[in-house]
Amino acid sequence: MSTLLNMLRGGARRLFASTPITTQAMTMAVARSSRPARSAFVDGATTAAASSSNTRKYIISALAGAGVITIGFMGSTVVQGMAQAGTLHDNAIWPQYVRERVANTFGAFAYGTATTAAFTVLLFKAGAMNVFARSPFISMIAGFGALVLTSSIVRSIDNSDVIMKYAALTAFNAAVGFTISPLLVLGGGLLVRAAMMTGGIVGSLALVAANAPSDTFLMWGGPLAMGLGGICIANIASIFVPSVAAASVLYSISLYGGLVLFSGLCLYDTAVIIDKAKVMPNGKYDAVGESISIFMDAVNIFIRIATILSGGNRKK
């Protein structure tokens, strides 16, 4: 029961956090299907941008300032960690079993990333976009339910049953692939650039967390959980709020604020993975299950970077 509650408190919220952004990709695909729809889509986007441009500038400026401060803090953390060899998660002083657990976790992360990419392309070519276009909300609910179900199955399987563990992870990756398949309307080149940027961000953040003093990022759990709840609320409100200007502002908060938030969650989840790898008894550490949290951080970062890049392209 506690495992399920933890999953619902953290993982499910992360899965839900990108729903409206994925929905926008689906809307873009529908808009491209006909000239009248495309015209209405562009006119609506232009109106929203014009009516809330000043507010969005303030939001983006504030987030940029927060990003600069965060980067400076992370840099000082790495320097501090490297200078204090007795108090950090340093690869040179990890016991062998800790290195193996962390390596297995990121191995599962790499497997999940590659499998999700393959499923996303296959499902898009198989017509998943048509399913989203016909019944967007039903598709989102079904996809979300599949994500919650498969992720809970992954965590419930015994660690010794590696084949079944990875089979369940593959099913989870297929559900993720279905959920994000509408993003392929943005184009392969743009998504490749977004994937490369995401890899650089996640890799850098994981390196920072691995070289930080032991409890630096573990204390971020509470504030990050509150921020994640705020992003979910902004997502829901951006869909149903009647004001176009307010919806645009909420969407910007979800997009740019979510990018900052999930970068912070990447730091926190990496620190949690390392901490659990050090303290969990033999046979109890779930490398595959632990990989899901940082995998979903990467997915959310990727979705937001791709959306931001697509917005930049439309302005050109």
N, C-alpha and C positions, 0 to 999 in steps of 0.2 A: 504493500500500500504506500509506503513512504517513497519508494522508487517512482511509482505512478504520479504521486503528488509533486515530486520534484520535477518530473518531466512536464507535467501540465503547467507548473509555475514558471518554468524557464523555457524549455524547448518549444512548447506549443505557441507561446507568445511570439517567439522568434519566427516560427513558421508563418504566423499570421501577419507579421509586421510588414511583409512586402506585397500583400494581396492587392491593394489599390494600385501599386506601381506596375505589377504584372497586368492588372486590368487595363491600365492606360496603353500598354503595348498592344493588347487585344483591340482596344478602341482604335488605335492607329491603323491596324491592319484592316478593320472594317471601313475606316475612313478612306483608305487608299483604293478600295474596291470600286468606288464610283465617284464621278466628278462632283455631283451635288453634295454627297456626304463629305467628300474631301473639303469642299468649300465651307460647309458648315463647321467642320472640325477646325479648320484654320481660323475662321472668323471667331469662333468661341475661344480658342487659345489666345488670339490676339487681344480680344476684349479683356480676358482675365489678366493677361500680362500688363496691359495698359492701366487697368484699374487698381492694381496692387503693386506697381513697380517700385514705389518708394519704400513700402513696407518690406518687400522682398530684399531690397538693397540693404536695409538695416539688418535683416535676419542674416543674410549672407555675410555682411561685414562682421557681425558678432560671431558667427561661426568660424570665419576665417581667423579672427583674433584668438578665439579659443583654440583653434588648430595650431597656431603659431606657439601659443603658451604650452600646449600639450607636447608639441615636438621638442621644445626646449626642455621641458620636464623629463621626457623620455631620454633625451641625450644625457642630461645630468645623472639620471638613474643608471644608465649603462656605465658611465664613468665611475660613479660611486660603487657600483657592483663590482667592476673590474679591480677597483682599488681595495676592496674589502673582501678578500678571498675567503674569509672564514664565515661570511654571512650570506652568501648568494647561492643561487642555483647555477653552479658552474659545471660545464661538461667534464672538466678535468677532475673534479672531486666527487662526481656522482658514482655510487656503487654500480657494478655491472648490471644488476637486475633493474635498476632505475633506468639506465640507458636503454635496455631492451624494451622495457614497458613504453617509454616515450617513443622509441623508434617504431614499435608496433602500432601505437596510436596514430602517428603521422603516416605510417604505411597504409592504415585503414582510411585515413583522410585522403591520401593520394588515390587509392582505389575508388573511393566514393566520388572524387572529382572527375576522374576519367570515365567512370560508368555513367554518371549523371550527364556528362557532355554527350556521350553516345546515345543515351536514351532520349535526350532532348531533341537531337537531330532526327532520330528515327521516328519519334512520335509526331514531330512537326510534319515530316514528310508523309506520315500515315494519315494525317488529317485532324490532328488534335486542335489545330487552329479553328477548324469548322465547328468543333464541339464548343469551344469557347465563344465563338461568334453567335451560335444559336441560343445557347443557354449560359451566359457568363456567370451569373451568381450561383446557379446549380453546379456548374463546373468548379467554381472556386470552393464551394462547400464540400463537394465530393473529393476534390484534391486535398483540402485541408484535413478532412476525415481520414483519408488514406495515409497522409503524412503522420498524423498522430498515432494511428493504429500500427503502422509498420515500425515507427521509431520505438514504440512501447514493446513490440515483439522483439526487436533487436536487443533491447536491454533485458528482456525476461529470459532469453536463452542462456543456458549455462556456458561459462567461458571455455570449458573443455570441448564443447561441440563446435569446433571452428567452422566446419562446412555449413552447418545450419546457421551459424552466426552471420557468415558472409552471404548466405542465401537471403536471409532477412534484410541485411544491409542493401543487397542488390534491389530487393523489392522497394525499400525506402528510397533508393536513388532513382528508381523508375517513377515513383510518385513525385519526387522533386522535379524530375525531367518533364513530366506532364504539366506541372504547375507553372514552370518557367518557360515552357515551349513557345508561348506567344512572343517572347523577346526576340525570336529569330527573324521577325519581320523587320528588325532594325538593320539587318545585314551582317554577313559573315565578317567582313573586314572590321567593322566597328566592334563586334563582339570579341574578336581576337585581341584588339587593342585593350578592351575592357578587361579581358581575362589576364593579359600580361600585367596590366596595372594592378589588378587584384592580387595576383601572385606576388608582386613586389611589396605591396602593402602588408599582406598577411605574413609573408616571410620575414619582413623587417620587424613587424610587431611581435611575432613569435620569438625572434632573436632577442629583442629588448626584454621580453618577459623572462626568457631563459637566463639572462645575465643580470637580472635585478635582484636586490636583497630579498630575502625569503618572503616577507609578508607585504611587500610594497603594493602589489596589485590585488592580493587576496582581500584587502580591506575595501575594495571598490564594489563589492557585490551588492550592497544595499542601494547606494546611489544609482548604479547601473540598472538594477531591477526597477526602480522608480522611473528612470528615464525610458526604459523599455515599455512600461505601462503607458507613459505619456505618448510615445510614438504610436502605440496601438490605438489610443484614443484619437490622436490626430488623423490616423488612417481612416478610422470609421467616420469621423466627422467630415473629412474631405469628400466622402462619397455622398453623404446625406444632407449636408448643410445647404440651404437654399441659395445663399449668396455666392455668386461666382467668384467675387473678389476674396471672400473669406475662404472659400474652398481652395483657391490658388495659394493663399498664404499658408493654410494648413498643409497643403501638399508640399510646399517648399520646406516647411519644418520637418515633415516626414522624410523628405528626400535628403536634404543636406544635414539636418540634425541626426537622421538615421545613420548617415555615413560616419559621423563622428562617434555616435553611440556604439555602433557595431565594431568600430576600431577599438574602442575601449573594452568592449566585451571580448574581443580577440585577445587582448592583453590578459584580461581576468581569466578567461577559460584556459589559456596556456598555463598560467600560474596554478590553476586548480588541477590541471592534468599532471603537472610536475609534482605538486604537493601530494596528490593521491598516489602517484607512482612511487613516492618515497615512503608512504606510511601504510598503504594497504597490505594486508597479509597475503601470503602466497595463495594463488588461485582465486582471489577476490577482486583483483584489479581487472576491469572490463575495458580493454584497449579499444575494441570496436565501438562500444557504447559511448565511451568518452570522446571518440572522434566526431560524433554527431554534433556536439555543441560548437566546436570550432569550425566544422564544415558549414553549419548554418550561418555562422558569422561571415564566412567567406562568400556564401551565396548572397546574403543580403548586401554585402559590400559590392559584389559584382553587379547585382541588379541596379544599384544606385549609380555606380560609375557608368554603366551602359546607358542609363536614362539621361544622365547629365551630358554625356558625349552626344547622344542623339539630339538633345536640345540645342547644343552648340552647333551641330550640323544644320539644323533647321533654320538657324539664324543667319547662316551664310548665304 
